[in-house]
């Protein structure tokens, strides 16, 4: 490498280290009660309605790690979400759904998680989520058609 590239690389690394030394780090727990959830299964051979949703008892819990300051932070979080009473309204096949999202987010202002004041904020992010529906009380008709729900992957924005 020539000296200019080496100096530029060294200054970039040094700037990052200095920036990181002034940033804050936090770890916490997220607990949610979603008002509504709905998942659509991949197409299968049963020909049954693929969607499953719930408007009651959608509980989630999981860890969150964030890094940044009062006005801006980056975070990574994951949860285990359980829709206890989720079912397919047009065609009942069983109850329940579960999802495991893994998200990366950019948080601004009040949602940076490092601000002591209650302020309005904005969060942008995305990730991957693993879902499964019809967890229990599966009907015999659905089983007879070879219906079995496996985990499937979705992308969350």
PyMOL commands that set and color helices and strands:
alter all, ss='L'
color gray80, all
select helices_A, chain A and resi 3-22+140-144
alter helices_A, ss='H'
color red, helices_A
select strands_A, chain A and resi 24-34+37-40+51-54+58-68+72-78+80-83+95-109+121-136+152-156
alter strands_A, ss='S'
color yellow, strands_A
deselect
rebuild
show_as cartoon
